[in-house]
Each structure stands twice: as structure tokens, then as C-alpha cells.
Amino acid sequence: MADNRYDVVVLGGGSGGYATALRAAELGKSVVLVEKDKVGGTCLHRGCIPTKALLHAGEIADQARESATFGVKTTLEGIDMPGVHKYKDSVIAKNHKGLTGLIKGRGIKVVDGEGRLTGRGTVQVGADTYTGTNLVLATGSYSRTLPGLDLDGDRVLASEHALALDRVPATAIVLGGGVIGCEFASAWTSFGAKVTIVEALPHLVPLEDEASSKLLERDFRRRGIGLMLGARFERAEPTDDGIRVQLSDGQTLQAELLLVAVGRGPTSAGLGYEEQGVHVERGFVAVDEYCRTSAEGVYAVGDLVSTNHGVHPQLAHVGFAEGILVAEHLAGLPVVPIDYPGVPRITYSHPEVASVGYTQAQAAEAYGGDNITTVTYDLAGNGRSSILRTRGAVKVIAAKDGPVLGIHIVGDRVGELIAEAQLIYNWEALPAEVARLIHPHPTQSEAIGEAHLLLAGKPLHVHA
């Protein structure tokens, strides 16, 4: 057995893990990165990147169907799923090659294999151990299911199975109307499937502002996506040609397959965390504002963690930010804790849903309903959105005589607008300050400017 010593041992090579490794190496630390699969983790190989590639392929299909609207005559012969996968996999391969080159270029040792904590700051991989002055846990998450609902990868799928599906299903039931469920429902609908979403809560994307959820629901219904909201799953059983789902109210649905999209759970079981003094709550590793665990010298980042600052977003860019924060903190640099409400959130469906900051309900609870003000700017008044034939709105929430507290946007391509909204929220900008900024015409970004002009009391392309 070989015992190898490093400044930093990182267990898990996903977004949070490799970001920690890259920044720590940049700061002169010796780093070993332990990964049982491929560096890049779920996001690169089975999550963010491949799903967005599928959604883009679906967008091309929609454009082909609707091209006559723009005076262009085309026909859609069908969806070539092997061709879609070839495109998707080429994007993954390109990004993976670039990432492995970065890791190699910074002198980071990569160990292929499954690691487990066996001592203070020590990870065992096979017969070898790796001990660090600091240890960073970044083992990510897995696709959850419900009790009694087995993911067989054939008729009952998790998202990773759906990404590898060799055909477009004729019909599909999506269990869960959160981000993952809405994105797959959107992509499959673009490919020609008939999709029904079953969501136990009253609205889709329930963590978003209710107005955004309602706009998304309106457009999904227009696209022919069936919505069963406030409906609870009871059981599923195979049929001769698919799956039958029964809901708690007695209704039954039948489809070719069932996608289970009820969230992701932390990957922590059996890895020796608690045995080495790491406090775990419902599988999540508890951390403070600097991502420190209860064990001395041990940090945790990404989907694995829970904080005492409300909901911890399971987002790749949160993992990146936490990885950088941890690397700088353990190197002794001054760091500012992450303000999680200030992290941008995007659902990449058609239309997209993007937000940052407080929802109206959250703002009313924090500041009092009489102490906030809201405006909504309809994208019907935005020239670029009219060109793109997209519907939606920008909603801005602000404290009365105070800063912007939240920005919520619905519409195609609006995910590209949320970076400006992030600056507005995080820099605690006043509506009048944003109203002075000149947005280029014609762009969708003008909608953000118009909403702030309205909030500042000087509306332009909108009825006051």
C-alpha cells in the first residue's frame, strides 16, 4: 500500500471538485483529484451539457416546422436520434478534452477509482491512500426516485437514461415539474412526442416566482404538453406496450415510458464521512458559509452539501463558485461567502425561465408586502422578441425607495439576459440607476431596461 501526501485531496471530479483542484493548483498547492468515472461529472457527461444539446436540437426541429412563418419553405423529415446523439456526444467530448488538458496543465494528479475516507484527511482508493493537509468532498448527487418505483432504464427512466434513449417516444409521462422534468418535456415535445407532466405541487418550477410558473404553464399548454398539477403519484405498473401510472385521486395515465424527475439526492452513503467526524443531515454534508464541515480541515462543495442559509441550489455554477471559495480559503486568502439568493437560476425549456434574487412571496415575507413594489413588462412590447416570435415577460421586485430585490424573466433565449440581472441584484442597484443605462436596440436586453424605466416612474414602450 502506497501512502501519498498532498496539500489538497479532492474526492470527486465534478464541477465543484475540479474547480477546487484547478484554483488550488493555481495558488501553488499540490493537488490530487480522485474520480471514479470521468472528470466533469454529472454536469458535463449526464446533465447540463447534454440536456442543453438535446434542447438545441429540439429548437432546430421547431424552427423547421415553423419556418413558413418567416417566409422560408422547409420540411422536417424526422428526428434522427443517432445523429442527435452524435452531435451531443461531440459537444461533450470537446469540453472533456479541454478540461483534461487544463487539469494536466496545472500539474494536478488524477486518480481513477472510487475513494473512501479512512482517516483524518485520508482517502483510500484500492490499495493506495492519499492524505492531504486539507480534504475536499465533492461526490455530487444521484437521480432520486420514489418508494416502490424502480428505475429500470427501459420503461421507467431517470434523466441519465433519457439522455441515452435511442428513439423519440411516441408518448411519455414526466413525473416532476421542476427544472429537469420541464426541460425533458420541452425537448421531447420538440421532437414530436406527446408528453404529460405530473407535478404534486400547484405549479411547474415551484421554486420560481408564481407569475413565471404561470407563464411557462400557459406556453406549455399551447405546445400541447399535458399538465396535471397538484396531482400525486400513487403507483406505476408495466403494460404490454409501456407503463400505466395511477394518481392518488384515482386517475390513470398510460404512455410508452415514464421519466422520474423528482430531484437529486446527495452521494454520501458508504463513503466513510460520518465515521471520520463529518456531520451528515439526511445524506447531505452540513457546511458553514466557508464550506467547512464539522471535521477539521475538511470542506465540502456542490450538490452534496446543505447550508444553514436556506435552500442550497444544486447548480453547476454554484459548484464552481464554492470550489474557488474553498481553494482560496484554505490558501489563506480573504473570501466573501456566497449569497445564494444572488445566484442566477435558469430552466432551459421553450420558453426559458430565468431569475435571480427574491420571488414576490419571499420579498413580501422578508420586507412586508406594503414595503415592496413590483412591475411586469410584457415582451410583446420588445422588438427583438417580436422578431423571434417569443412570448413572456420581465418582472422586477424592489423595496419601496430601495434596491432591486428580484428579477424574473420568461421567454426564449432569456437565460442570456440573467447575467445583467445578477449584477443589478448583487450590486443592490436602485431602479432609477438601472433606468439610466442605455440598452442596445433591438435586443431582448431592452426589456430589462424598460422594466426599470417603468419602476422608476418613466415608462417608454409600455402603457403606464
N, C-alpha and C positions, 0 to 999 in steps of 0.2 A: 504493500500500500504506500503510495506517494502522498506526502503532505506538502501542498503548495501554498505559499503565503503571498498575499497581495494587499494593497491598501484598501481596495474595494472589491467585494464579491457581489455580483448581481445575479439573483436567481430569477430567470425569466427574461426572454429576449423580445418581448412585445414592445409597444410604443413607449411605455414608462420605463421599462428595463433598458432598452437600447439608448434612450435619451439620457438616462443616468450615466450609462457607460461612456457615451460619447463626450458628454460635458466633463465628467470626472477625468477622463484621459486628457482632455484639452487643458485641464488645470494641473496636469503633471502627475496624476495619480496612476499607480499600476492597477489595472482592472482585469478581472476575469468575468466573463459573461456565460452563464450556464443556461442552455436552451435545449429542450427535448425534441423540438420539431425544427422549425426554420426561424431565423431572426426576422423580425417584422410582426410575428404573432398573428393573432386573430384579425386585427385591422387590415394588414396587408394581404393576407392569404385567404381569409374566410369571412371578412367583414366589410369595413368601409370601402376599400378599393374595388373589390369585385362587384359589390352590390351597386356601386355608382356606375360601373361599366355596364352592367345589365340595364340600369335605368337609362343610360345614354343610348344604348341600342334600342330600347323601347321608344325613346324620344324620336329617333330616326324613323321608326316604323310609323309613329303617329304623324310625323311630317309628310311621309309618303302618302298616307291616306288622305291627308287634308291639303295636299299641295294645290288642288284646283282652286282653293280659296284664294291663293296668291297668283293665279294665272299660270301655274306650272302643271303640265299634264304628266302624271306618273301613275304607275300601277304597282301595288305591293303583291309580289308573287307568293310571299310567305316568310316564315321565320326559320332560318337555317341555324338550329341550335349548335351544331358542331362549329359553325362559323362564328357564332356569338361567343362560344367558349374559347375559340382560338384568339379572338380579339381580346377578350377578358384576360386570358392567361398571358398574353403578350404584355399587357399593361403591368400585371403582377410581376412577371419575370424581369422587366426593365427596372422596376422600382427595387426589386430584391437584389439585383445585380449592383445597382447604385449603392444600396445600403451596406451590402457586404464589403464593397470597396471602401466605403467610409470607415467602417469598423476596422478593417485591416490596416488602413492608412494611419489610424490613430494608435496602432500598437496594442489593441485590445485582444486578449486571449479568449477565444470562443471554445467552449467545451460542449460537445454534443452528447446529450444524455439527460436522464431525469435526476434532478437533485433533491436532496432531503436534508433538513437541518439535523445535525447530530451533536453539536456542541456550540459553545459560545463563538459566534461569528464564523461557524464552520458548516460547509455544505459538502455532503458526500455524494459522489457520482460514481457508481460502480465501485471499484476497489480504491479509488482515489479520493482524497479530501482537499478542499480549498478553503483556507482560512483568511479572513480579512479583518483589518482594523475596524472596518465598517461593513455591514451586510445590508443589502437592499433586496426586499422581497417584491417581486413583480410577476407573480404567477397568473395574473389575469382572471378570466371568468369563463364560464361554460353556459351553454343553452339550457335554460330551465324547462321543465315540463310540469304537469300537474299529477297528483296522486292517481295511480291506476292508468295513466296514459303513457304507454311505452313508445319511444321514438324508434321505429323500425327502419327508417330511411327509405321506405318503399311507399306506403300509404300514409304514414304519419311521419312528418318531416320536421327537423329543426332547420334553422337558416343555412347551416353548412351543407345539409343535404339538398336544399332548394337551389343553392348555387351550382351544384354539380348535376342538376336534373338534365337528362338528355333529350327532353321534349318539352313542348308547351302543353300544360294540362288543359283539357277542354273545360274543366270546372275545378274550382278549388275553394276550400273554406280556410280562412285565416283566423286562427284563434289568438286574439290580442290585437288591439287597435293602437298600439304605441308606435314608436318610430320604425322598428323592424317590420312589424306587420303591415303598416301603411306603405312602406317602400316596396315590399314584395307584391302587395296587392296592386300597386300602381304599375310596376314593371310587367307583371303577368297580364294585366288588363291591356296594356300597350301591345303586348304580343298576341292578343286575341282571346285570352282566357275569360271565362265568366267567373267572377270572384265575389265571395260574400265574406265580410268581416264580422266576427262575433266579438264584442267587447263588453265586459262586465260593468264598466263604469258608464256614466251617461254620455260621454263624448269621446271621439277619437283624440289621439295625442293629449291625454288628460293632464299632463304637466304643463301644457301651454295655456295661454290666455284663452278663456272660453270663446271670445269672438273669433280667434284664429281657428279654433276647433270647428266652429260652425261654418266658417268659410270653406274649410277643407271638406267637411261633410257635404256641403252644397255641391262642390265641384265633383266629388267622388260620385255622388248620385247622378249628376249629369253624364258622367262617363259610364254609367251602368253598373257601378260597383254596389252590391247589396250591403246594407248596413243594418246590423242587429245590435243596437246599443242598449245598455242596461240589461243585457242577456247573459245569464250564467251557464257555463258548460256543466253538463252532468256526466255524460259518458260518450264513448265512441266505440263503434264495432265495425268490423270489415263486412263488405258486401261482395257479391260476385265481381263487380267491376269498380270497386272503390271503397268508400268509407261512409258510414252513417253517423251523424252527430246528433245527440239528443240534448236539449237545453232543459234547464230546471223548470221552465213553465210548460213543459210537455211538447214543445215544437221540435220537429226533426228536420235536419238538413242532410242532403246527400251530395257527394262530389267525388271526383276522381282521387283527390288527395286532400289531406289536412296538414296545414303548416301551423306548428305550435310556436307562437311568438309572444310568450308571456314573461319575457325578461331574461336576464342573465344572472347566474349565481357566482359567488367567489370560488376560485380554485385554491383551496387551502387544506382540504381533508387529507390526512395521511402524510403530510409533509414535515411533521415534527415541530410545527410552530409553537403550539401550546406547551409541549414538553421542554422547550427552550425559553419559556417565560414570556412568550408573545401573547398578549391578550387578544382573544378572538370573540366576536359577538355575532352569533347566527352565521358563522362562517367567514364574516368579514374581519379583517385585521383593523383594530382600532388605532388611530393615529392622532397626533396633535396637529397644530397649524403648520408645523415644520415637517410633517410626515414621519415623525419619530414614533416608534412603537413603545410598548411598556418595557421592552428589553433593551438594555444599554447598548448603544452602538448599532442598533438595528432599525432600519427605516422600511417603509412600505409605500408603494405608489400604484396608481392605476385602478382598474376595476376591482381589485382585491380589497380596497380599503373602505372604511367608514370613518366619518369625522363627527365631531360634536357641533358642527355648524350647519345642520340641516341635511338635505339630500345631497349626496355626493354623486355628481354626474359621471356616468360610465361613458366617457368620450375619449377618443384617441388624443385629442389636443390637450385634454386635462392631464393625461399620462405624460405627454411631452413636457408640459409645464412643471408637473410635480417632479419629474426626473431631473430637470435642470435645477429646480429649487433644492432638491436633496444633494446633488453633486456640489453645489455652491455652499450649502450649509455645512456639510461635512468637511469642506475645504477651508472653512473658517471665514467665508465671505459674508457680508451683511445681506440678508434676503428679506423680502416682503412676502408675508403669507398670501396665498391665493384667495381672492374674493370670488367665491364660486357663483354667486348670482351674476357676476360680471363676465362669465364665460359664455360665448355665443353658442346657440343651440340651433341645429338645422335638421329638418326632415326633408330628404331629397326626393319627395314624391312629385307628382304632376297634379296640382301645383305644389311648389315648395312652401314650407313653413319655417320661418327663421325668427329668432327672438334673442333678447338679452335683457337682463335686469328683472324687475318685479312684474308679475301679472297684475291686473287691476285688483283682483281679490287680495293678493299678497300686499300690495301697496296700501289698500284700504285698511287691512289689519294692522300694518306697521305704523301708518301715519294717521289713520282715521279717515273715513270716507269723505268728510267735509273738508279735508286738508289736501286733497289731490284733485287734479283735473286731467281730463283725457280728451283727445281729438282723434278722429279717424279720417284719413284721406283715401278716397277710393281711387284705385288705379285706372278707372275709366277716364280720369282727367289727365293721365300721364301719356304723352305722345308715344314714347318708346314702347310702353306696354300695349297700346292700341296696335302698333305695328306688329308686335309679337302675338297679338290676339290672346292675351292673357288677362284674367280677372283676378281681383284681390284687393288688398288694402294695406295701408301703413297705419298702425295705431301707436300713439305716443302717450305715455303716462308721466305726469310731472307733479312734483309737490307745488302747491299754490305758492307763488312768489319764490319758487325754489328750483332745484335742478331737475333734470330728466331722470325718472326712476325706472323706466322700462320702454322698450321699443319692440313691436311685434309686427311682422310682415308676412303676408301670404301672396303668392303669385309665382309664375315661372321665373326661374333664374334669380330669385330674390336672395338666395343664400350668399350671392356675391356682394350684396349690399350690407350684410350684417357687420362687417369689419368697421365700417364708419359708425354704425350704431353702437358698437362696442366702445369706440373712443368717446362718443357722446356720453354714454352712461358712466364709464370708468373715470372720465375726467370731470364728472359732475357738472356738465355744461348746463347753462341756462337756456331755455328755448330761444330767447332773444339773441343769444350769442350764436346759436346754430343758424338762426334765420338770416344772419348777416353773411353767411358763407354762400358763395355763388357756385351752384351745381351746373355741370355742363349739359347743354341741350342738343339733341334729345337723348336723354338717358333715363333709365329707371331710378338712378340715384336722385333725380329731381323730386321724386315722391317723398324722400326723407326731408328734403329742403322745404317742400310745400307743406308737409305736416307741421314742421316747426314754425313756418310763417303763420299758419293758422293758429297754432298755440300761442304765438307771440302777439296775436291780435291784428295781423295784417295779411289776410289771405289773398292769394293771387288767382290761380286757376281752380277755384272752388267757391261754391256759394256759402257765404258766412251764415 
